[in-house]
Amino acid sequence: MGLYSRVTLRMVLKMNKFNKKNSPDQPLVSIITVCLNNGENLENTIKSVINQTYSNIEYIIIDGGSTDNTIDIIKKYESKIEHWLSEKDKGIYDAMNKGVSLAKGKWIIFMNAGDEFYSRNTIEQIFNKKYIGFDFIYGDCEIIYSKDFSRIQKAGELKDLWKGMVFSHQSLFTNRDVFNKYQFDIENIIGADFEFIFECYKNNFKFYNCQIPISRVLAGGLSDTKRIESILSRKSTVNRFSKNQKINLYYLMLLVEAVIKLGIKKVLPQRIHDYFLRKKYK
């Protein structure tokens, strides 16, 4: 355990010494990293953020009270981080809400430990134009399955959002004004991000598809490892707005498919599973 993680659960927030501000031509972009005992992957995420060619960035890290080397890594790059804190929280969505409460940027994006921007000039590519009247900007995502296998997942159509996320949360910039109306529901421990986005969509918030890759994420996130729970959570959210046989049948089939896939994955060697995955997305 590093020295700083032993000293206190809550670290004093650093004031924004860079004094960065929003401007019409170059909006301030707040990047929030949420982490817990993931020092192994955190450093790559930090490098991906601080090496962006877009200069008007505010970086915030919210740690859930890590006991590994996470705090030591944060301290290593502290001069590049506007705010960071480490304390126990009520889960990932509580930590995300904390990050939002500190953010000053016109646009906010979550890039959690293990996630990276697709390229060094990703944010510059996005904000080389103005987005007047839009609440969300989203794009594609590269999913990394192993060191030698990844694929680009194109963002889907918003009309299909009732089926589940049509873009990766790490490939979504949210206008700060949206968070003045909504926060992540910390009681929804597995699907609050989908609930947040779906509710905004149903309430006619404006989305813009930039049609370029924004993030690179590791496969096996919470929605993958707890697939059944994730499906049920999404269904519950969708049913709040509309209930019909089409929705119920779709989610029933999705559950059956998930159960079958989980069973196959348990009996198949990993190399065979990876082989079929490559064939599927070739």
C-alpha positions in Angstrom: 0.0 0.0 0.0 1.4 3.4 -1.0 2.1 6.1 1.6 -0.6 8.4 0.4 -3.3 5.8 0.4 -2.5 5.1 4.1 -2.6 8.8 5.2 -6.3 9.5 4.6 -9.4 8.3 2.8 -10.1 11.8 1.5 -7.5 13.9 -0.2 -7.7 17.7 -0.3 -9.0 18.9 -3.6 -6.6 21.0 -5.6 -8.1 24.3 -6.9 -8.0 24.8 -10.6 -4.6 26.4 -10.8 -4.6 26.4 -14.5 -7.6 28.8 -14.5 -9.0 27.4 -17.7 -12.3 28.8 -18.9 -15.0 28.2 -21.5 -14.8 30.2 -24.7 -17.1 30.2 -27.8 -14.3 29.0 -30.1 -12.7 26.5 -27.6 -15.1 25.1 -25.0 -13.6 23.7 -21.8 -13.9 19.9 -21.8 -14.0 18.2 -18.4 -12.7 14.6 -18.4 -13.6 12.5 -15.4 -11.9 9.3 -14.5 -13.5 7.0 -11.8 -11.4 4.3 -10.4 -11.0 1.8 -7.6 -7.9 -0.5 -7.1 -7.1 -0.4 -10.8 -3.6 1.1 -10.7 -2.6 -1.5 -13.4 -4.7 0.3 -16.0 -5.0 3.8 -14.6 -1.6 5.1 -15.9 -2.5 4.4 -19.6 -5.8 6.3 -19.1 -4.0 9.3 -17.5 -1.5 9.4 -20.4 -4.3 9.2 -23.0 -5.9 12.3 -21.4 -2.9 14.5 -20.7 -1.4 13.9 -24.1 -4.5 15.1 -26.0 -3.6 17.9 -28.5 -6.7 19.9 -27.5 -5.4 22.3 -24.9 -8.6 23.4 -23.1 -9.0 20.3 -20.9 -9.9 20.0 -17.2 -9.0 16.6 -15.7 -10.7 15.2 -12.7 -10.0 11.8 -11.0 -12.4 10.3 -8.4 -11.0 7.3 -6.6 -13.1 5.1 -4.3 -10.5 4.7 -1.6 -8.0 2.4 -3.4 -5.5 0.3 -1.4 -3.2 -0.6 -4.3 -0.8 1.7 -6.1 -3.6 3.9 -7.6 -2.8 6.9 -5.4 0.9 6.8 -6.1 0.1 6.9 -9.8 -2.2 9.8 -9.4 0.5 11.7 -7.4 3.0 11.0 -10.2 0.8 13.0 -12.6 -0.7 15.4 -10.1 0.7 18.5 -11.9 -1.6 17.6 -14.9 -4.7 16.9 -12.8 -7.0 19.8 -11.8 -8.9 17.9 -9.1 -8.6 14.5 -7.5 -10.0 12.9 -4.4 -9.9 9.5 -2.8 -12.6 8.4 -0.4 -15.1 5.6 0.0 -18.3 6.0 -2.1 -21.6 4.3 -2.7 -20.6 2.9 -6.1 -19.4 4.0 -9.5 -22.4 6.2 -10.2 -22.0 8.0 -6.9 -18.3 8.6 -7.9 -19.4 9.9 -11.3 -21.9 12.3 -9.7 -19.0 13.6 -7.5 -16.9 14.2 -10.6 -19.7 16.1 -12.3 -20.2 18.3 -9.2 -16.5 19.5 -9.6 -16.5 19.9 -13.4 -16.4 23.4 -14.9 -16.4 22.4 -18.5 -19.1 23.1 -21.1 -18.7 19.4 -22.1 -18.1 16.4 -19.9 -16.9 12.9 -20.7 -16.1 9.9 -18.6 -12.9 8.0 -19.3 -12.5 5.5 -16.5 -9.4 3.5 -15.5 -8.5 1.2 -18.4 -10.3 3.4 -21.0 -8.4 5.6 -23.5 -9.2 8.2 -26.2 -8.9 6.7 -29.7 -6.1 9.0 -30.7 -4.1 11.9 -29.4 -6.2 14.4 -31.4 -9.6 12.9 -30.7 -11.0 15.9 -28.7 -9.5 18.4 -31.2 -11.2 16.6 -34.0 -14.5 16.8 -32.2 -14.4 20.4 -31.1 -13.0 21.9 -34.3 -16.6 22.8 -35.0 -19.4 24.4 -32.9 -22.4 22.4 -31.5 -25.2 24.8 -31.1 -28.4 23.4 -29.6 -27.0 19.9 -28.9 -27.0 18.2 -25.5 -24.9 15.1 -26.4 -22.2 14.3 -28.9 -21.4 10.7 -29.5 -19.4 8.5 -31.8 -17.8 5.1 -32.4 -15.7 2.9 -30.0 -12.8 0.5 -30.3 -13.4 -2.6 -28.1 -10.1 -4.3 -27.1 -10.5 -8.1 -26.4 -6.8 -8.9 -26.2 -3.5 -7.5 -27.2 -3.9 -8.8 -30.7 -7.6 -8.5 -31.2 -9.9 -5.5 -31.3 -12.7 -4.1 -33.4 -14.4 -0.8 -34.1 -18.0 -0.8 -32.9 -20.0 1.8 -34.9 -22.6 3.9 -33.0 -26.1 2.7 -33.7 -29.3 4.6 -34.4 -31.1 6.4 -31.6 -34.4 4.8 -32.6 -32.9 1.5 -31.4 -32.0 2.8 -28.0 -34.8 0.9 -26.4 -32.8 -2.3 -27.2 -29.8 -1.0 -25.1 -26.9 1.3 -25.5 -26.2 2.2 -29.1 -22.9 3.8 -28.3 -20.3 3.4 -25.6 -20.6 5.7 -22.6 -16.9 6.5 -23.0 -17.7 7.8 -26.5 -20.2 10.3 -25.2 -19.7 14.0 -24.5 -22.5 15.5 -22.4 -23.4 19.2 -22.2 -22.9 20.4 -18.7 -26.4 21.9 -18.7 -27.9 18.4 -18.8 -26.5 17.6 -15.4 -28.4 20.6 -14.0 -31.6 18.6 -14.6 -30.4 14.9 -14.2 -27.9 12.9 -12.2 -27.0 9.3 -12.2 -29.3 7.3 -9.9 -27.0 5.6 -7.4 -29.7 3.1 -6.4 -29.5 1.7 -10.0 -26.1 0.0 -9.3 -25.6 -1.5 -12.8 -27.6 0.5 -15.3 -27.7 4.1 -14.2 -25.8 5.3 -17.3 -28.4 3.7 -19.6 -31.2 5.1 -17.5 -29.8 8.6 -17.7 -29.3 8.5 -21.5 -32.6 6.8 -22.2 -34.6 9.3 -20.1 -32.9 12.2 -21.8 -33.7 10.7 -25.2 -37.4 10.2 -24.3 -37.5 13.8 -23.1 -36.3 15.1 -26.5 -32.8 16.1 -25.6 -30.7 16.6 -28.8 -28.0 14.1 -29.8 -25.3 14.5 -32.5 -23.4 11.5 -34.1 -19.9 12.7 -35.0 -19.3 9.4 -36.8 -15.7 9.0 -35.7 -14.1 6.7 -33.0 -13.8 8.5 -29.7 -12.7 5.9 -27.2 -10.8 2.6 -26.8 -12.2 0.4 -24.0 -11.3 -3.0 -22.6 -13.9 -5.7 -23.0 -15.4 -7.2 -19.9 -16.9 -4.2 -18.2 -19.7 -4.3 -15.7 -22.4 -4.8 -18.3 -20.4 -7.8 -19.7 -19.6 -9.5 -16.5 -23.1 -9.1 -15.1 -24.9 -9.5 -18.4 -28.2 -10.9 -17.0 -28.5 -8.1 -14.4 -27.7 -5.5 -17.0 -30.4 -6.8 -19.4 -33.0 -6.8 -16.6 -32.0 -3.3 -15.6 -32.4 -2.0 -19.2 -35.7 -3.6 -19.5 -36.9 -2.0 -16.3 -35.9 1.4 -17.6 -37.5 1.0 -21.0 -40.7 -0.3 -19.4 -41.0 2.9 -17.4 -41.8 4.7 -20.7 -43.6 2.1 -22.7 -44.8 -1.5 -22.3 -45.7 -3.7 -25.2 -45.3 -7.2 -26.4 -42.5 -6.3 -28.8 -40.3 -5.0 -26.0 -41.1 -7.9 -23.7 -40.4 -10.5 -26.4 -37.1 -8.8 -27.4 -35.8 -8.8 -23.8 -36.9 -12.4 -23.3 -34.9 -13.5 -26.3 -32.0 -11.4 -25.1 -32.0 -13.2 -21.7 -32.2 -16.6 -23.3 -29.3 -15.7 -25.6 -27.3 -14.4 -22.7 -27.8 -17.6 -20.7 -26.8 -19.8 -23.6 -23.7 -17.7 -24.2 -22.7 -17.8 -20.6 -23.0 -21.6 -20.6 -20.9 -22.0 -23.8 -18.3 -19.6 -22.4 -17.9 -21.8 -19.3 -17.2 -25.0 -21.2 -15.2 -23.6 -24.1 -11.4 -22.9 -23.7 -10.7 -19.1 -24.0 -8.8 -19.6 -27.2 -11.8 -21.2 -28.9 -14.1 -18.5 -27.6 -11.7 -15.8 -29.1 -11.6 -17.7 -32.4 -15.3 -17.5 -32.8 -15.3 -13.9 -31.7 -12.9 -13.1 -34.5 -14.9 -15.0 -37.1 -18.1 -13.1 -36.0 -16.6 -9.7 -36.4 -14.2 -10.3 -39.3 
